[in-house]
């Protein structure tokens, strides 16, 4: 898997623009670019960018503009099942 890179730009004090790409459109060959606004200090913005790049590298990135609610809920339920225990008797 290729190592992706991103950029951080300070938009205003404590507000950062994180920009990175994840793959290419198979029809046009153009890269998919994502811009995310992040609030916090630079160190936290760098950590968030690393997390986003990791999801892109792992193939787990989901472009919010291109996913249906049904698909999102299906993915969320699959992830939640791994992290929570079933509810036992409530008497």
Short mmCIF file of the C-alpha atoms (twelve columns), coordinates in Angstrom:
data_MODEL
# 
_entry.id   MODEL 
# 
loop_
_atom_site.group_PDB 
_atom_site.id 
_atom_site.type_symbol 
_atom_site.label_atom_id 
_atom_site.label_alt_id 
_atom_site.label_comp_id 
_atom_site.label_asym_id 
_atom_site.label_seq_id 
_atom_site.Cartn_x 
_atom_site.Cartn_y 
_atom_site.Cartn_z 
_atom_site.pdbx_PDB_model_num 
ATOM 1  C CA . UNK A 1  0.000   0.000  0.000   1 
ATOM 2  C CA . UNK A 2  1.362   3.428  -0.850  1 
ATOM 3  C CA . UNK A 3  2.085   5.943  1.860   1 
ATOM 4  C CA . UNK A 4  -0.202  8.919  1.531   1 
ATOM 5  C CA . UNK A 5  0.669   12.469 2.478   1 
ATOM 6  C CA . UNK A 6  -1.391  15.396 3.626   1 
ATOM 7  C CA . UNK A 7  -1.039  19.076 4.356   1 
ATOM 8  C CA . UNK A 8  -1.999  21.238 7.303   1 
ATOM 9  C CA . UNK A 9  -2.764  24.937 6.923   1 
ATOM 10 C CA . UNK A 10 -3.731  27.272 9.749   1 
ATOM 11 C CA . UNK A 11 -6.947  29.052 8.741   1 
ATOM 12 C CA . UNK A 12 -7.270  31.166 11.912  1 
ATOM 13 C CA . UNK A 13 -5.910  30.813 15.453  1 
ATOM 14 C CA . UNK A 14 -6.774  27.297 16.608  1 
ATOM 15 C CA . UNK A 15 -8.493  26.322 13.309  1 
ATOM 16 C CA . UNK A 16 -6.716  24.101 10.797  1 
ATOM 17 C CA . UNK A 17 -7.439  22.840 7.322   1 
ATOM 18 C CA . UNK A 18 -6.340  19.240 6.836   1 
ATOM 19 C CA . UNK A 19 -6.009  18.253 3.187   1 
ATOM 20 C CA . UNK A 20 -5.227  14.794 1.868   1 
ATOM 21 C CA . UNK A 21 -6.085  12.480 -1.000  1 
ATOM 22 C CA . UNK A 22 -7.358  8.907  -1.016  1 
ATOM 23 C CA . UNK A 23 -7.227  6.986  -4.246  1 
ATOM 24 C CA . UNK A 24 -8.361  7.976  -7.696  1 
ATOM 25 C CA . UNK A 25 -11.610 7.963  -9.628  1 
ATOM 26 C CA . UNK A 26 -11.409 4.912  -11.901 1 
ATOM 27 C CA . UNK A 27 -13.311 6.682  -14.696 1 
ATOM 28 C CA . UNK A 28 -11.302 9.904  -14.833 1 
ATOM 29 C CA . UNK A 29 -8.064  9.034  -13.033 1 
ATOM 30 C CA . UNK A 30 -8.361  12.194 -10.923 1 
ATOM 31 C CA . UNK A 31 -7.368  11.984 -7.264  1 
ATOM 32 C CA . UNK A 32 -10.085 12.197 -4.622  1 
ATOM 33 C CA . UNK A 33 -9.099  15.097 -2.369  1 
ATOM 34 C CA . UNK A 34 -10.568 15.749 1.034   1 
ATOM 35 C CA . UNK A 35 -10.528 18.991 3.024   1 
ATOM 36 C CA . UNK A 36 -11.341 18.797 6.730   1 
ATOM 37 C CA . UNK A 37 -11.555 21.691 9.183   1 
ATOM 38 C CA . UNK A 38 -10.136 20.886 12.603  1 
ATOM 39 C CA . UNK A 39 -10.263 22.910 15.841  1 
ATOM 40 C CA . UNK A 40 -7.448  22.570 18.356  1 
ATOM 41 C CA . UNK A 41 -3.716  22.995 18.560  1 
ATOM 42 C CA . UNK A 42 -1.229  22.059 15.826  1 
ATOM 43 C CA . UNK A 43 -0.166  18.861 17.576  1 
ATOM 44 C CA . UNK A 44 -3.765  17.628 17.754  1 
ATOM 45 C CA . UNK A 45 -4.293  18.580 14.085  1 
ATOM 46 C CA . UNK A 46 -1.205  16.550 13.113  1 
ATOM 47 C CA . UNK A 47 -2.524  13.577 15.090  1 
ATOM 48 C CA . UNK A 48 -5.926  13.827 13.368  1 
ATOM 49 C CA . UNK A 49 -4.271  14.021 9.944   1 
ATOM 50 C CA . UNK A 50 -2.228  10.894 10.744  1 
ATOM 51 C CA . UNK A 51 -5.456  9.111  11.759  1 
ATOM 52 C CA . UNK A 52 -7.194  10.149 8.541   1 
ATOM 53 C CA . UNK A 53 -4.210  9.059  6.445   1 
ATOM 54 C CA . UNK A 54 -4.197  5.697  8.212   1 
ATOM 55 C CA . UNK A 55 -7.874  5.134  7.371   1 
ATOM 56 C CA . UNK A 56 -7.075  5.983  3.747   1 
ATOM 57 C CA . UNK A 57 -4.111  3.576  3.744   1 
ATOM 58 C CA . UNK A 58 -6.156  0.801  5.371   1 
ATOM 59 C CA . UNK A 59 -9.012  1.229  2.903   1 
ATOM 60 C CA . UNK A 60 -11.404 2.184  5.692   1 
ATOM 61 C CA . UNK A 61 -11.926 5.772  4.522   1 
ATOM 62 C CA . UNK A 62 -15.520 6.727  3.860   1 
ATOM 63 C CA . UNK A 63 -16.298 9.899  1.955   1 
ATOM 64 C CA . UNK A 64 -19.347 11.280 3.819   1 
ATOM 65 C CA . UNK A 65 -20.662 12.870 0.632   1 
ATOM 66 C CA . UNK A 66 -20.837 9.481  -1.102  1 
ATOM 67 C CA . UNK A 67 -22.396 7.076  1.416   1 
ATOM 68 C CA . UNK A 68 -26.045 6.377  2.107   1 
ATOM 69 C CA . UNK A 69 -27.494 6.323  5.609   1 
ATOM 70 C CA . UNK A 70 -28.188 2.600  5.186   1 
ATOM 71 C CA . UNK A 71 -24.555 1.851  4.287   1 
ATOM 72 C CA . UNK A 72 -23.298 4.032  7.136   1 
ATOM 73 C CA . UNK A 73 -25.549 2.278  9.669   1 
ATOM 74 C CA . UNK A 74 -24.504 -1.148 8.380   1 
ATOM 75 C CA . UNK A 75 -20.825 -0.261 8.868   1 
ATOM 76 C CA . UNK A 76 -21.488 1.319  12.250  1 
ATOM 77 C CA . UNK A 77 -23.387 -1.733 13.505  1 
ATOM 78 C CA . UNK A 78 -20.575 -4.048 12.395  1 
ATOM 79 C CA . UNK A 79 -18.024 -1.927 14.265  1 
ATOM 80 C CA . UNK A 80 -20.235 -1.522 17.340  1 
ATOM 81 C CA . UNK A 81 -20.813 -5.274 17.669  1 
ATOM 82 C CA . UNK A 82 -17.069 -5.752 18.133  1 
ATOM 83 C CA . UNK A 83 -16.888 -3.157 20.904  1 
ATOM 84 C CA . UNK A 84 -19.942 -3.769 23.091  1 
ATOM 85 C CA . UNK A 85 -21.297 -6.751 25.008  1 
ATOM 86 C CA . UNK A 86 -24.900 -7.899 24.578  1 
ATOM 87 C CA . UNK A 87 -27.379 -6.648 27.138  1 
ATOM 88 C CA . UNK A 88 -28.058 -9.244 29.846  1 
ATOM 89 C CA . UNK A 89 -31.328 -9.544 31.813  1 
ATOM 90 C CA . UNK A 90 -32.575 -6.213 33.125  1 
ATOM 91 C CA . UNK A 91 -34.660 -7.441 36.079  1 
# 
